[in-house]
Amino acid sequence: MNDLLPKGEELRRAVKWMSDHMEQQSDTPLHKLVDEAVFKFDLSPKDADFLIEFYHQALKKKDS
C-alpha cells in the first residue's frame, strides 16, 4: 500500500496523527509519539528526525 502513496504522504499522515494525539493526550512525551509514528507509518530515521525537530520548534513557540 505504501508504494501507492506519493512520496512524503506517510510523513504528512504522521504529522496529522501526532498533532491529533498531542491535542487529546498532551501529557504523552514527544519521543514516545515519534516512536509510535515511525512504526505506524513506516518512516525513515530522517523522517523521525524531522518530526522531532518540527515538534520541538512548535513546542518552543507555544511556550513563548
N, C-alpha and C positions, 0 to 999 in steps of 0.2 A: 504493500500500500504506500509506503514512503516514497517509492520510486515514481509514483504518480503525482506527488505534490511538487509544486515549484520549489526551487532551491530557496531555503530560508523560511519556508512555510512552517516547519516544525518549530523554529525559534520564535516566530510570531505567535504561534499557539501556546508555547511555553510562557511567553511574557504575559499573555492574557490569562492563562491558568494561574500563574503566580500572583498576578495583581488581584484576581478574584479571591484567592486564598488569603492574601495579606489583608484584604478588607474584612473578611469573615473571621480570620484567626490571626489577629495581629501579634499575638504572643509567640508564634512559631518562629524559631530562629531562621535567618536568611539562608544559612548554609544547608539547613535541612530541606528547605523548599527547593533550593538549587539542586541538591542531590536527587530529590524526587522527580523534578522536572527532567533532569538528564536521563533518567531511566524511562520515564513515561513517554518522552518524545524522542528518544534515541539521539541525544545531542552529542556533539563532539566536545572534547576538552576546551577547544576555542570558544564554542558556544557557551559553555559553563562559565568561562572567564568573562565573557560579555555580560551574562546575566548578573554575575557578582558585581561587576563594575557599574552596570546600569542601575541596579537597585541600591547599591552603596551610595551613588551620587544622588539618587532620588530621595533616599532617606536623609542624607545630609541637608538637602534643600528643604525638606519637610520640617526638620528640626530647627532650621534657622529662623 
